[in-house]
Amino acid sequence: MSGRPERFGGGFGVMRVESSRTEPPGFGVVFSSQATSGTLSGFAGVRIPVGSRLFVRPEFEVSRGGEHMRIGGTVAIGVGW
């Protein structure tokens, strides 16, 4: 196990976003919108050894669909043998 990139990739798809809000707050006038658009995404992760068998792999993801962007991350803990 080493500290080099272990996982990376990308993708594309379709995203549908539905949202609503009340303006001004508390007055009950509701504005709604719906949008469907193409989505592009990419991710990468690095395996970091912790001891002789354990490893930690943080991963980072970015995806964009129209005007909406999602940025997220995860941390995986695993055992190698």
C-alpha positions in Angstrom: 0.0 0.0 0.0 1.3 3.4 -0.8 0.1 7.1 -0.8 -0.5 7.2 -4.5 -3.9 7.9 -6.1 -5.9 4.6 -6.0 -9.2 5.7 -7.4 -10.3 8.3 -9.9 -13.0 8.7 -12.5 -15.8 10.7 -14.0 -19.3 10.5 -15.3 -22.2 12.1 -16.9 -26.0 11.9 -16.5 -29.2 13.8 -16.1 -30.2 15.9 -13.1 -33.6 17.1 -12.2 -33.9 19.8 -9.5 -37.2 21.0 -8.0 -37.3 23.8 -5.5 -39.7 26.1 -3.7 -39.5 29.0 -1.4 -41.8 31.4 0.4 -41.3 35.1 -0.2 -41.5 37.1 2.0 -41.0 34.5 4.8 -44.2 33.8 6.7 -46.6 35.3 4.2 -47.5 32.2 2.2 -46.6 33.3 -1.3 -44.8 30.2 -2.7 -42.5 30.3 -5.7 -41.6 27.0 -7.4 -39.1 26.0 -10.1 -38.1 22.9 -11.9 -35.1 22.3 -14.1 -33.6 19.3 -15.9 -30.1 19.4 -17.3 -27.0 17.3 -18.2 -24.6 16.5 -15.4 -20.8 16.2 -15.4 -18.9 14.8 -12.4 -15.4 13.7 -11.3 -13.9 12.1 -8.2 -10.5 11.1 -6.8 -9.2 9.3 -3.8 -5.9 8.5 -2.1 -5.1 5.3 -0.1 -3.1 6.2 3.1 -1.6 3.2 5.0 -2.3 3.2 8.8 -0.2 0.3 10.3 0.5 -3.0 8.5 -3.1 -3.8 7.4 -5.3 -0.8 7.9 -5.7 2.1 5.4 -7.8 5.3 5.2 -9.0 6.6 1.8 -10.4 10.1 1.6 -12.3 10.8 -1.6 -13.4 14.1 -3.1 -16.2 14.6 -5.6 -17.4 17.5 -7.7 -20.5 17.4 -10.0 -22.3 20.1 -11.9 -25.7 20.1 -13.5 -26.8 23.4 -15.1 -26.4 26.1 -12.5 -26.3 23.6 -9.6 -23.0 22.4 -8.2 -22.4 19.6 -5.6 -19.1 19.3 -3.8 -18.7 16.4 -1.4 -16.3 14.1 0.2 -16.1 10.7 2.1 -13.6 8.9 4.1 -13.3 5.1 3.8 -11.5 2.9 6.4 -10.4 -0.6 5.2 -8.3 -3.6 5.9 -5.9 -5.2 3.3 -4.4 -8.7 3.5 
